[in-house]
Amino acid sequence: MTDTGPGRSPRPADTAPPPPHPLPRRFPLLLAALLLTSAMSMLDQSIVATAGPSLTGDLGALDLYSWTFTAYMLTFSVAMPVYGKLGDLFGRRAVYLAALVLFLAGSVACGAAGSMGWLIVFRALQGLGGGGLQVSAFSVLGDLMPPRQRAKYQGWFAGVMVIANLAGPLAGGFLTDQFGWRWIFLVNVPLGLLAMAGIRVLLPTTPRKARPRIDHAGTALLTGVIVCLVLVTDLAGRYGWSHAAVWSLAAGAVALGAVWVRHERRTVEPIVPLGLFRNRTFTICVVVAFAVSFAFFGCVNFVPLLFQTVEGVSATRTGLLFLPAMIGMAVATVVAGQVIGRTGRYKWFPVASTALATGAAGLMSLTSADTGTATFSLLLTVMGIGVGLSSQVTTLVAQSTAPRAHIGVSTSTVGLARNLGVAFGATVFGSLLNARLAGEAAHLLPSDVADQVVGGSLEPQKIDTLAPQTASAVADVYSNALSTVFLSAVPVLLLGLVLALLLEDVRLAARGPGGAGSPGRPGAPGNAGGPRGPEADDGGSAGTAGAGGDTGSGAEPDAPGGPPRT
């Protein structure tokens, strides 16, 4: 120890902040490869949308067409926790490349599919790779850089994801019109090979565990739970919540979930260490990610219905009215990352996110058939900005609460919560919409028109052919029903706001290697406040500090004296 002068306590040399951790050589090229794989995996979630007529005209089986979406999202969701854990065990580069090979193989197979049945099978294969690409890209950032620096780059990734989702239908329509529907899949091949070369050459290898153990039983059980949950949302959207298959799958999800939790508590190397959830901050991030996705995407799915049936807007103009919201979301995501990178403060972004989204949803519920499209587009933009403020922050903070050995798991857990939120939001709000439509239509419309509204056969173009009084009543029916959907999002977002306020107001670490903490700081493996040796595999919960555990998770304490001396 050294003399620090009169009136000052001596400070151990090993508590000094570590030097900045150097990024890999030619990091901008590596970053471009990571962004490219992330964009490809997100594009393929929606790129099929505008290729439907050409695709079904060639392959037939229109009744199976929706499964081209479901198959991809199902295996995409299943793959996320698996790839997160495998990357932690075997090293990120090998697992990343394996996911990319699987994604490209699925893309080639989809482009060569000779029937709708085989296309669905190959879309499932493609989803297995796509989920791995999404998790691995964010996990690599967690491996390479400390939390505060990571925030700057994760903001760009989240922005690219938003743009990719928006561009998917546009890209699909262009490729289908110019080259045929098969090229919406085959276009991935040259892009993927380019990204593969960059990752293979530029991404450094990470150490793998000496004797990794794969939790086969836990993986199988968790896969069963996710499959049941995704199919519940799909079948409930098709047949309603009262259908026997929906209840059977829901019961299966509960039963498998109970067995999975019991297994994970006892296994040595669980697929998802439940100890992570003993950290309050980690749990809040998972719940907020689910709640925001549930509310936002549940609402947004039905906004085109409002624009086209209530406001009489064309499909093309509907897409243009969405642009401000998507751009606002992307910009807010990038700005949030840059600000967190400079200041290290993250708490008030989820708070502002849920507050803005709650206010926008509440105001949207007050709209009527007389509300103009400009007003509604403005409210949608406010909600988009709100969602953008937290879309990457939850992942960033969850990574920062986990031990370095569980960076991939923490990333995939938040991603899975977000995906399930999207699926359940669309289904639950869809059920609310249908129930309210039935009640409003029976009360305000002639029986023949009411049957068309409830059955979903009343196309926007047909509304202009109705008598003016009936057409106005149809607009009121849809407006009243959609107001219920928007109002239902408010309590979900309020829950997210309350939880966000419970986050501790601390700063993320600015220096040192990637992961939760860094040597000599609380939260770093092997140091005070962090997991010690084998206990790190338990989620690091024993080493968290305080109720939230933030000071044990890559956060810098605000006290001037630095970490406590031992």
Backbone hydrogen bonds, N-H to C=O, Kabsch-Sander energy under -0.5 kcal/mol:
donor,donor_aa,acceptor,acceptor_aa,energy
8,R,5,G,-1.5
15,T,12,P,-1.5
16,A,13,A,-1.4
21,H,512,G,-0.7
27,F,24,P,-0.9
29,L,26,R,-0.7
30,L,26,R,-1.5
31,L,27,F,-3.1
32,A,28,P,-2.0
33,A,29,L,-1.8
34,L,30,L,-2.4
35,L,31,L,-2.7
36,L,32,A,-2.0
37,T,33,A,-2.0
38,S,34,L,-2.1
39,A,35,L,-2.5
40,M,36,L,-2.3
41,S,37,T,-2.2
42,M,38,S,-1.7
43,L,39,A,-2.8
44,D,40,M,-1.9
45,Q,42,M,-1.4
46,S,42,M,-0.6
46,S,43,L,-1.3
47,I,43,L,-1.9
49,A,46,S,-1.4
51,A,48,V,-1.1
52,G,49,A,-0.8
55,L,51,A,-2.8
56,T,52,G,-3.0
57,G,53,P,-1.9
58,D,54,S,-1.5
59,L,55,L,-2.8
60,G,56,T,-2.2
64,L,61,A,-1.7
65,Y,62,L,-1.2
67,W,64,L,-1.6
68,T,65,Y,-2.1
69,F,66,S,-1.1
70,T,66,S,-1.9
71,A,67,W,-2.7
72,Y,68,T,-0.7
73,M,69,F,-2.4
74,L,70,T,-2.6
75,T,71,A,-2.0
76,F,72,Y,-2.3
77,S,73,M,-2.1
78,V,74,L,-2.0
79,A,75,T,-2.4
80,M,76,F,-1.1
82,V,78,V,-0.8
83,Y,79,A,-2.9
84,G,80,M,-2.2
85,K,81,P,-1.9
86,L,82,V,-2.6
87,G,83,Y,-2.5
88,D,84,G,-1.4
89,L,85,K,-1.9
90,F,86,L,-3.2
91,G,87,G,-1.3
95,V,91,G,-1.2
96,Y,92,R,-2.7
97,L,93,R,-2.6
98,A,94,A,-1.9
99,A,95,V,-2.3
100,L,96,Y,-2.1
101,V,97,L,-2.5
102,L,98,A,-2.2
103,F,99,A,-2.4
104,L,100,L,-2.5
105,A,101,V,-2.5
106,G,102,L,-2.3
107,S,103,F,-2.0
108,V,104,L,-2.5
109,A,105,A,-2.3
110,C,106,G,-2.5
111,G,107,S,-2.2
112,A,108,V,-1.1
113,A,110,C,-1.1
116,M,59,L,-0.6
119,L,115,S,-2.0
120,I,116,M,-2.2
121,V,117,G,-1.8
122,F,118,W,-2.6
123,R,119,L,-2.2
124,A,120,I,-1.8
125,L,121,V,-1.7
126,Q,122,F,-2.5
127,G,123,R,-2.3
128,L,124,A,-1.6
129,G,125,L,-1.2
130,G,126,Q,-2.5
131,G,127,G,-2.4
132,G,128,L,-0.8
133,L,129,G,-2.0
134,Q,130,G,-2.0
135,V,131,G,-1.9
136,S,132,G,-2.4
137,A,133,L,-2.0
138,F,134,Q,-1.3
139,S,135,V,-2.2
140,V,136,S,-2.4
141,L,137,A,-1.3
142,G,138,F,-1.6
143,D,139,S,-1.9
144,L,140,V,-2.0
145,M,141,L,-1.7
148,R,509,A,-2.6
150,R,146,P,-2.5
151,A,147,P,-1.8
152,K,148,R,-0.8
152,K,149,Q,-0.6
153,Y,149,Q,-0.9
154,Q,150,R,-2.8
155,G,151,A,-1.6
156,W,152,K,-0.8
157,F,153,Y,-1.9
158,A,154,Q,-2.6
159,G,155,G,-2.1
160,V,156,W,-2.4
161,M,157,F,-2.2
162,V,158,A,-1.9
163,I,159,G,-2.3
164,A,160,V,-2.7
165,N,161,M,-2.2
166,L,162,V,-2.0
167,A,163,I,-2.8
168,G,164,A,-1.5
170,L,166,L,-0.6
171,A,167,A,-3.4
172,G,168,G,-2.8
173,G,169,P,-2.3
174,F,170,L,-2.3
175,L,171,A,-2.6
176,T,172,G,-2.1
177,D,173,G,-2.3
178,Q,174,F,-2.4
179,F,175,L,-2.7
180,G,175,L,-1.2
180,G,176,T,-0.7
183,W,180,G,-1.5
184,I,181,W,-1.7
185,F,182,R,-1.2
186,L,182,R,-2.0
187,V,183,W,-1.6
188,N,185,F,-1.6
189,V,186,L,-1.6
191,L,187,V,-1.0
192,G,188,N,-3.3
193,L,189,V,-2.5
194,L,190,P,-1.9
195,A,191,L,-2.2
196,M,192,G,-2.6
197,A,193,L,-2.1
198,G,194,L,-1.8
199,I,195,A,-2.6
200,R,196,M,-2.8
201,V,197,A,-2.0
202,L,198,G,-2.6
203,L,199,I,-1.7
209,K,89,L,-2.1
216,H,214,I,-1.7
219,T,215,D,-2.5
220,A,216,H,-2.5
221,L,217,A,-2.5
222,L,218,G,-2.6
223,T,219,T,-2.4
224,G,220,A,-2.1
225,V,221,L,-2.1
226,I,222,L,-2.6
227,V,223,T,-2.7
228,C,224,G,-2.3
229,L,225,V,-2.4
230,V,226,I,-2.7
231,L,227,V,-2.4
232,V,228,C,-2.1
233,T,229,L,-1.9
234,D,230,V,-2.0
235,L,231,L,-3.0
236,A,232,V,-2.4
237,G,233,T,-1.5
238,R,234,D,-1.2
239,Y,235,L,-3.4
240,G,235,L,-0.5
240,G,236,A,-1.6
243,H,240,G,-1.2
247,W,243,H,-1.8
248,S,244,A,-2.5
249,L,245,A,-2.4
250,A,246,V,-2.3
251,A,247,W,-2.5
252,G,248,S,-2.2
253,A,249,L,-2.4
254,V,250,A,-2.1
255,A,251,A,-2.5
256,L,252,G,-2.8
257,G,253,A,-2.3
258,A,254,V,-2.2
259,V,255,A,-2.0
260,W,256,L,-2.7
261,V,257,G,-2.5
262,R,258,A,-2.0
263,H,259,V,-2.3
264,E,260,W,-3.0
265,R,261,V,-1.7
266,R,262,R,-0.6
266,R,263,H,-1.3
267,T,263,H,-1.7
276,L,273,P,-1.8
277,F,274,L,-1.4
278,R,275,G,-1.4
279,N,276,L,-1.4
280,R,278,R,-0.7
280,R,547,A,-0.9
281,T,548,G,-1.2
283,T,279,N,-2.1
284,I,280,R,-2.5
285,C,281,T,-2.3
286,V,282,F,-2.0
287,V,283,T,-2.4
288,V,284,I,-3.0
289,A,285,C,-2.2
290,F,286,V,-2.0
291,A,287,V,-2.9
292,V,288,V,-2.7
293,S,289,A,-1.7
294,F,290,F,-2.8
295,A,291,A,-2.5
296,F,292,V,-2.7
297,F,293,S,-1.6
298,G,293,S,-0.6
298,G,294,F,-1.0
299,C,295,A,-1.8
300,V,296,F,-3.0
301,N,297,F,-1.7
302,F,299,C,-1.7
303,V,300,V,-1.1
306,L,302,F,-1.4
307,F,303,V,-2.6
308,Q,304,P,-2.6
309,T,305,L,-2.4
310,V,305,L,-0.6
310,V,306,L,-1.7
311,E,306,L,-1.6
313,V,307,F,-2.4
318,T,314,S,-2.1
319,G,315,A,-1.8
320,L,316,T,-1.5
321,L,317,R,-2.2
322,F,318,T,-1.0
323,L,319,G,-0.8
323,L,320,L,-0.6
326,M,322,F,-2.1
327,I,323,L,-3.0
328,G,324,P,-2.7
329,M,325,A,-2.2
330,A,326,M,-2.3
331,V,327,I,-2.8
332,A,328,G,-2.5
333,T,329,M,-2.1
334,V,330,A,-2.0
335,V,331,V,-2.8
336,A,332,A,-2.6
337,G,333,T,-1.9
338,Q,334,V,-2.2
339,V,335,V,-2.6
340,I,336,A,-2.4
341,G,337,G,-2.1
342,R,338,Q,-1.5
343,T,339,V,-2.6
344,G,340,I,-2.6
346,Y,506,V,-0.7
349,F,346,Y,-1.5
351,V,347,K,-1.4
352,A,348,W,-2.3
353,S,349,F,-2.7
354,T,350,P,-2.5
355,A,351,V,-2.2
356,L,352,A,-2.7
357,A,353,S,-2.4
358,T,354,T,-2.3
359,G,355,A,-2.4
360,A,356,L,-2.6
361,A,357,A,-2.5
362,G,358,T,-2.5
363,L,359,G,-2.3
364,M,360,A,-2.5
365,S,361,A,-1.7
366,L,363,L,-0.9
367,T,364,M,-1.2
371,T,368,S,-1.5
376,F,372,G,-1.9
377,S,373,T,-2.8
378,L,374,A,-2.0
379,L,375,T,-2.2
380,L,376,F,-2.4
381,T,377,S,-1.9
382,V,378,L,-2.1
383,M,379,L,-2.2
384,G,380,L,-2.3
385,I,381,T,-2.7
386,G,382,V,-2.3
387,V,383,M,-2.5
388,G,384,G,-2.3
389,L,385,I,-1.5
390,S,386,G,-0.5
390,S,387,V,-1.3
391,S,387,V,-1.3
392,Q,388,G,-0.5
394,T,390,S,-1.8
396,L,392,Q,-2.3
397,V,393,V,-2.9
398,A,394,T,-2.1
399,Q,395,T,-2.4
400,S,396,L,-1.6
401,T,397,V,-1.0
401,T,398,A,-0.7
402,A,398,A,-0.7
402,A,399,Q,-0.8
406,H,403,P,-2.2
407,I,404,R,-1.5
410,S,406,H,-2.6
411,T,407,I,-2.1
412,S,408,G,-2.5
413,T,409,V,-2.2
414,V,410,S,-1.6
415,G,411,T,-2.1
416,L,412,S,-2.7
417,A,413,T,-2.1
418,R,414,V,-2.2
419,N,415,G,-2.3
420,L,416,L,-2.7
421,G,417,A,-2.0
422,V,418,R,-1.9
423,A,419,N,-2.1
424,F,420,L,-2.9
425,G,421,G,-2.5
426,A,422,V,-2.0
427,T,423,A,-1.6
428,V,424,F,-3.1
429,F,425,G,-2.2
430,G,426,A,-1.4
431,S,427,T,-2.2
432,L,428,V,-2.1
433,L,429,F,-2.5
434,N,430,G,-2.4
435,A,431,S,-2.3
436,R,432,L,-2.3
437,L,433,L,-2.7
438,A,434,N,-2.1
439,G,435,A,-1.7
440,E,436,R,-2.8
441,A,437,L,-2.9
442,A,438,A,-1.9
443,H,439,G,-1.2
444,L,440,E,-2.3
445,L,441,A,-2.2
450,A,446,P,-2.9
451,D,447,S,-2.1
452,Q,448,D,-1.3
453,V,449,V,-2.3
454,V,450,A,-2.7
455,G,451,D,-2.2
456,G,452,Q,-0.8
456,G,453,V,-0.8
457,S,452,Q,-1.8
458,L,452,Q,-1.2
459,E,457,S,-1.1
462,K,459,E,-1.2
463,I,459,E,-0.8
463,I,460,P,-0.7
464,D,460,P,-0.6
464,D,461,Q,-0.6
465,T,462,K,-1.2
466,L,463,I,-1.3
471,A,467,A,-3.0
472,S,468,P,-2.3
473,A,469,Q,-1.9
474,V,470,T,-2.4
475,A,471,A,-1.9
476,D,472,S,-1.9
477,V,473,A,-2.3
478,Y,474,V,-2.3
479,S,475,A,-2.4
480,N,476,D,-2.8
481,A,477,V,-2.1
482,L,478,Y,-2.6
483,S,479,S,-1.9
484,T,480,N,-1.3
485,V,481,A,-1.4
486,F,482,L,-2.4
487,L,483,S,-2.4
488,S,484,T,-2.0
489,A,485,V,-0.9
489,A,486,F,-0.6
490,V,486,F,-0.6
490,V,487,L,-1.0
492,V,488,S,-0.6
493,L,489,A,-2.2
494,L,490,V,-2.6
495,L,491,P,-2.0
496,G,492,V,-1.7
497,L,493,L,-2.2
498,V,494,L,-2.6
499,L,495,L,-2.2
500,A,496,G,-2.4
501,L,497,L,-1.9
502,L,498,V,-0.7
502,L,499,L,-1.0
503,L,500,A,-1.3
506,V,504,E,-1.4
507,R,556,E,-1.2
508,L,344,G,-2.3
509,A,554,G,-3.6
514,G,143,D,-0.8
515,G,142,G,-1.6
515,G,145,M,-0.8
521,R,518,S,-2.2
523,G,528,A,-0.7
524,A,521,R,-1.9
526,G,531,P,-2.9
527,N,524,A,-2.4
530,G,527,N,-2.2
533,G,531,P,-0.6
535,E,532,R,-1.9
536,A,533,G,-1.9
537,D,534,P,-1.9
538,D,535,E,-2.0
539,G,536,A,-1.4
540,G,535,E,-0.9
543,G,540,G,-1.1
544,T,541,S,-1.1
549,G,545,A,-1.3
552,G,549,G,-1.0
553,S,550,D,-2.2
554,G,522,P,-0.7
555,A,550,D,-0.8
556,E,507,R,-4.1
562,G,559,A,-1.7
